[in-house]
Amino acid sequence: MSEASGALVIGGNLNGLSIARSLGRHGVPVWVTTPPSMKLASFSRYTLRTLPWPDGDSEAQAAYLLELAEQYQLDQWVLFPTSDETAALLSKFHTALSRRFRVSTPTWDVLRWAYDKRLTYRLAAEQRVEYPSTIYPATEADLMAVRCVFPAILKPATHATINRFTADKAWPVANHEELLARYRQARELIPPDLILVQELIPGGGESQFSYAALCCDGQPIASLTARRTRQYPIDFGYSSSFVETLDVPEIVEPSRRLLAAMRYTGLVEVEFKFDGPNGGYKLLDINPRLWTWAALGGRAGVDFPYLLWQMMVGRTVTKRTGRAGARWVRMSTDIPAAIHEMLRGRLNLGAYLRSLRGPVEFALMAADDPLPGLLDLPLFAYKHFYNGYKGLRGGVPSAKRCPTKS
């Protein structure tokens, strides 16, 4: 069955591929607009057309989307972001874009609480949700005046610009001298009011947990809880490589309080880290868009992109909770992650092989859509070559480009 209202996905990364497969399998027409370095979703049989995505400011990009609607008669198609930046774009221009599209992000007065970590932690404090101890130094003198417990990390409050600091996600520091040196480097890249200094909670992916949900006006319609067991790189992973659904009731109620306070509508992932030495789960981030391992939801009975599309076109979505015991793996990053864990003595081969027992959802390999899986490594190499070429011409060096988070 073919659906009348289609979807326009901004970004051809793994998130975009997950959206294309989810919707395409239900007969929903999917188009993707993406830069040339991010075309994984373009090779899916479920992506009917790929259009370029322009560089430039947000006003020009919003105008481009409206031009696409006019040129190709995409009225009432659902707009899907695949990154924090494109989510912010749709949110800030929600009113204008809604004249032609169904915009799947909430308006900016809602989304900003997730986009800006300074607001996220303020909200957490108001809702009595635990989060890592964080300071906000506006000047170097402010940094000198506070006592910081080490090890710690520096992290950006937003990812509005792409540079080596925002791409690296976090900079660990072991002492005050290193903190000062790294802070000075960060100030050269982003405004000082966007630099956060935060306690480092020990542990890797095995300590990271997520509450993923589709919400309407702050109330969850569909949800699941999961552990992001392995990530790559293993210390400050750009994205998860192995995720499994578990029953983690401790993070459900705090997540629901935050989302209700925001009156959030749309897809969202609320990230926590278990603080072993002190006990309890602490809030790390709220991601206001689809997350990298979203295809796990389909394996667990919660097909998030299709449920969002149904909600956006006015269909009734029944409440549901994802079942525990499903697994998701991206082999191209999970194998090196597992090797690193083995070298550190935190994983053995038998335990690794047992973790891959079914039911498993592979991030890229799919019997009904094989080409993206076959092209994963070549496209990964091309992306870094392309970004490296741009870096030589004055852009960000390839090793510091910002892959999709989560």
C-alpha positions in Angstrom: 0.0 0.0 0.0 1.4 3.4 -0.9 0.8 6.4 1.4 -0.3 9.8 0.0 1.8 11.9 2.4 5.5 11.3 2.2 8.6 12.2 4.2 11.5 14.5 3.5 14.6 13.5 5.6 17.3 16.0 6.2 20.6 14.0 6.3 21.6 10.8 4.6 23.5 9.3 7.6 22.6 6.2 9.6 19.7 8.0 11.2 18.4 8.9 7.8 18.7 5.3 6.7 16.7 4.1 9.7 13.9 6.5 8.8 13.9 5.5 5.1 13.7 1.8 6.0 11.0 2.3 8.6 8.8 4.4 6.5 9.5 2.7 3.2 8.6 -0.7 4.5 5.1 0.7 5.2 4.7 2.2 1.7 5.5 5.8 2.7 7.4 7.7 0.0 10.8 8.9 1.3 13.1 11.6 -0.2 16.4 12.6 1.3 18.2 15.9 1.1 21.8 15.6 2.2 25.4 16.9 1.7 27.7 14.8 -0.6 29.7 13.4 2.4 26.6 11.8 4.0 24.9 9.5 1.4 24.3 6.2 3.2 20.6 6.6 3.1 20.7 7.4 -0.6 21.6 3.8 -1.4 18.6 2.4 0.3 15.9 0.9 -2.0 13.4 2.8 0.1 14.9 6.2 -0.7 13.1 7.3 -3.8 15.0 10.5 -4.5 18.1 12.3 -3.2 18.4 16.0 -3.4 21.4 18.2 -2.4 21.6 20.0 0.9 23.0 23.5 0.8 25.7 25.0 2.9 24.9 28.4 4.4 22.9 30.0 7.2 19.7 28.7 8.6 17.5 31.2 6.9 18.8 30.1 3.5 18.3 26.4 4.4 14.7 27.0 5.6 14.0 28.9 2.3 15.5 26.0 0.4 13.1 23.6 2.0 10.2 25.8 1.1 11.5 26.0 -2.5 11.6 22.2 -2.6 7.9 22.0 -1.4 6.9 24.4 -4.2 9.0 22.8 -6.9 8.1 19.2 -6.2 4.6 19.6 -4.7 5.6 18.2 -1.3 2.7 19.7 0.5 2.0 18.1 3.9 5.0 15.8 3.7 6.6 15.2 7.1 10.0 16.8 7.7 12.5 14.6 9.7 15.7 15.9 11.1 18.7 13.6 11.7 20.9 15.8 13.9 20.7 18.3 16.7 21.5 21.1 14.2 18.8 20.2 11.7 16.3 19.7 14.6 17.1 23.2 15.7 16.6 24.5 12.2 13.2 23.0 11.9 12.3 24.1 15.4 13.3 27.8 14.9 11.5 28.0 11.5 8.6 25.9 12.6 5.9 28.4 11.8 7.2 29.2 8.3 7.9 25.6 7.4 4.5 24.5 8.7 2.8 26.4 5.9 3.9 23.6 3.5 5.1 20.7 5.6 4.3 18.8 8.7 7.2 19.6 11.0 8.1 16.7 13.3 10.1 18.8 15.9 8.5 20.9 18.6 8.8 24.7 18.5 12.0 26.4 19.7 10.5 27.4 23.0 10.4 23.7 23.8 13.3 22.2 21.9 15.9 24.7 23.2 15.7 23.0 26.7 17.2 19.9 25.0 19.5 21.7 22.6 21.4 23.8 25.1 22.9 21.8 27.9 22.9 24.9 30.2 19.1 24.9 30.0 19.0 21.1 30.2 20.7 21.1 33.5 18.7 24.0 34.8 15.5 22.0 34.0 17.0 19.0 35.7 17.7 21.0 38.9 14.1 22.3 38.8 12.7 18.8 38.4 15.1 17.3 41.0 16.7 15.0 38.4 20.3 14.2 39.3 23.1 15.3 36.8 26.9 15.6 37.0 28.3 18.5 39.0 28.8 21.2 36.4 30.3 24.7 36.5 29.9 27.5 33.9 33.1 29.7 33.9 32.6 32.9 31.9 36.2 33.9 32.3 39.5 32.3 33.3 39.3 34.1 36.6 36.0 32.3 37.2 37.7 29.0 36.5 40.6 29.8 39.0 38.1 30.7 41.7 36.3 27.4 41.8 37.4 24.1 43.2 37.2 21.3 40.7 37.3 17.6 41.4 39.5 15.6 39.0 39.3 13.9 36.6 36.9 16.2 34.9 35.8 17.1 31.3 35.2 20.2 29.3 32.2 20.0 27.0 30.3 22.4 24.7 26.8 23.5 25.7 25.7 23.3 22.1 27.0 22.0 18.7 25.9 25.0 16.7 29.4 25.2 15.1 31.7 22.4 14.0 35.2 22.5 15.2 37.6 20.1 17.0 36.1 20.9 20.4 32.5 20.3 19.4 33.4 17.3 17.3 35.4 15.6 20.1 32.3 15.7 22.3 34.3 16.1 25.5 37.9 16.9 26.5 39.1 15.0 29.6 41.4 16.8 32.0 43.4 15.2 34.9 44.6 18.2 36.8 44.2 22.0 37.2 47.1 22.8 34.8 45.6 20.7 32.1 42.1 22.2 32.7 43.5 25.7 32.2 45.3 24.7 29.0 42.3 23.0 27.5 40.0 25.9 28.6 42.2 28.3 26.7 42.1 26.1 23.6 38.3 25.9 23.9 37.9 29.6 24.2 39.6 30.0 20.8 36.9 27.8 19.2 33.6 28.8 20.9 32.3 31.7 23.1 33.3 31.2 26.7 29.7 31.1 28.0 29.3 27.9 26.0 32.1 26.0 27.8 31.0 23.7 30.6 33.3 22.0 33.1 31.8 18.8 34.5 32.7 15.9 36.8 33.7 12.8 34.9 31.5 9.9 35.9 33.6 6.7 35.5 32.7 3.9 33.2 32.2 3.3 29.5 29.2 2.3 27.5 28.2 -0.4 30.0 27.3 2.5 32.4 25.2 4.5 29.9 21.4 4.1 29.7 18.7 5.7 27.6 15.0 6.3 27.8 13.7 6.6 24.2 10.2 7.8 23.5 7.6 9.3 21.2 5.8 12.0 23.1 2.7 14.2 22.6 2.5 17.3 24.7 4.9 15.8 27.3 3.2 12.5 27.6 4.9 9.3 26.3 3.0 7.3 23.8 5.7 4.7 22.9 8.9 4.1 24.9 11.7 1.8 25.8 14.7 1.7 28.0 18.1 0.5 26.9 21.8 0.1 27.8 24.3 1.4 25.3 26.7 -1.4 26.2 29.5 -0.6 23.8 30.5 2.5 21.9 33.3 3.7 19.6 35.6 5.2 20.6 35.2 3.3 23.9 35.9 6.3 26.2 34.0 9.2 24.6 32.1 7.4 21.9 30.7 9.4 18.9 28.0 6.8 18.7 26.9 3.5 20.2 28.1 0.3 18.5 26.0 -2.3 20.6 22.8 -1.5 22.4 20.3 -3.8 24.2 16.8 -3.2 25.5 16.5 -3.7 29.3 14.0 -2.9 32.0 15.6 0.1 33.7 12.7 1.6 35.8 15.1 4.0 37.6 15.3 6.2 34.6 11.7 6.2 33.5 10.2 8.5 36.1 13.0 11.2 35.9 12.7 11.2 32.1 8.9 11.6 32.2 9.2 14.5 34.7 11.6 16.3 32.3 9.5 15.7 29.2 6.3 16.7 31.0 7.9 19.9 32.2 9.0 20.7 28.6 5.6 19.7 27.2 7.7 17.9 24.6 6.2 16.5 21.3 8.1 14.2 19.0 10.9 11.7 19.2 13.4 12.1 22.1 16.3 10.2 23.7 17.1 11.0 27.4 20.6 9.8 28.2 21.8 8.8 31.7 25.0 7.4 33.2 25.1 5.2 36.2 27.4 6.7 38.8 28.8 3.6 40.5 30.9 5.2 43.2 28.0 7.4 44.4 25.0 5.3 43.2 22.2 6.5 41.1 21.6 7.5 37.5 22.7 11.0 36.4 21.3 12.9 33.4 23.8 13.5 30.5 21.8 14.8 27.6 18.4 15.1 26.0 18.5 14.4 22.2 15.6 16.0 20.4 15.6 13.8 17.3 16.1 10.3 16.2 19.1 8.5 17.7 21.6 6.2 15.9 20.3 2.9 17.3 16.6 3.7 16.6 16.2 0.6 14.5 16.4 -1.4 17.7 12.9 -0.1 18.5 11.5 -2.0 15.6 13.0 -5.2 16.9 11.6 -4.5 20.3 8.1 -3.7 19.0 8.3 0.1 18.9 9.0 1.3 15.3 9.7 4.9 16.3 10.0 6.7 12.8 6.7 5.1 11.5 4.9 5.8 14.8 6.0 9.5 14.5 4.9 9.7 10.9 1.5 8.2 11.9 1.1 10.8 14.6 2.1 13.6 12.3 -0.5 12.7 9.7 -3.2 12.5 12.3 -3.5 8.8 12.9 -4.2 7.3 16.3 -1.1 5.7 17.9 -1.8 3.3 20.7 0.4 3.3 23.7 3.1 0.7 23.9 6.4 -0.1 25.6 9.3 -1.9 24.0 10.2 -5.4 25.2 13.5 -6.2 26.9 16.0 -8.6 25.4 16.4 -7.1 21.9 19.9 -6.1 20.6 21.3 -3.8 18.0 24.8 -3.8 16.6 26.9 -1.9 14.1 29.6 -4.4 13.2 32.0 -1.9 11.5 32.4 -0.1 14.8 31.5 -2.8 17.3 34.4 -5.1 16.3 37.1 -2.5 17.0 35.2 -1.4 20.2 35.2 -5.0 21.4 38.9 -5.4 20.6 39.7 -2.4 22.6 37.6 -3.7 25.5 39.4 -7.0 25.3 42.8 -5.4 25.4 41.8 -3.6 28.6 40.6 -6.8 30.1 37.0 -5.8 30.3 35.6 -8.3 27.8 36.5 -11.8 26.6 35.8 -13.4 23.2 33.2 -15.8 24.6 31.2 -13.0 26.3 31.4 -10.9 23.1 30.0 -13.7 21.0 27.3 -14.4 23.5 26.2 -10.8 23.3 25.4 -11.2 19.6 22.8 -13.9 20.1 19.4 -13.2 18.8 17.2 -11.3 18.5 19.6 -8.9 16.9 19.0 -5.9 14.6 21.9 -5.1 12.4 22.5 -1.4 11.9 23.2 -1.7 8.2 22.8 -5.2 7.0 19.2 -6.1 5.9 18.0 -8.8 3.6 15.4 -6.6 1.9 17.9 -3.6 1.6 21.4 -5.0 1.2 23.3 -2.2 -0.6 23.8 0.2 2.4 25.4 -2.6 4.4 27.8 -3.5 1.5 28.8 0.2 1.1 29.2 1.0 4.8 33.0 0.9 4.9 33.6 2.5 1.4 31.3 5.3 2.3 32.9 5.8 5.7 36.3 6.1 3.9 34.9 8.5 1.3 33.4 10.7 4.0 36.7 11.1 5.8 38.5 11.7 2.5 35.9 14.3 1.5 36.1 16.0 4.9 39.9 15.9 4.8 39.9 17.6 1.4 37.6 20.3 2.8 39.9 20.6 5.8 42.9 21.3 3.6 40.9 24.1 2.0 40.2 25.7 5.3 37.5 23.6 6.9 37.7 21.2 9.9 40.3 18.4 9.7 38.8 15.1 8.9 39.7 13.5 12.2 37.7 16.2 14.0 34.5 16.1 12.0 31.5 15.5 14.0 29.8 12.2 13.3 26.2 11.5 14.3 25.8 11.5 18.1 23.9 8.8 20.1 
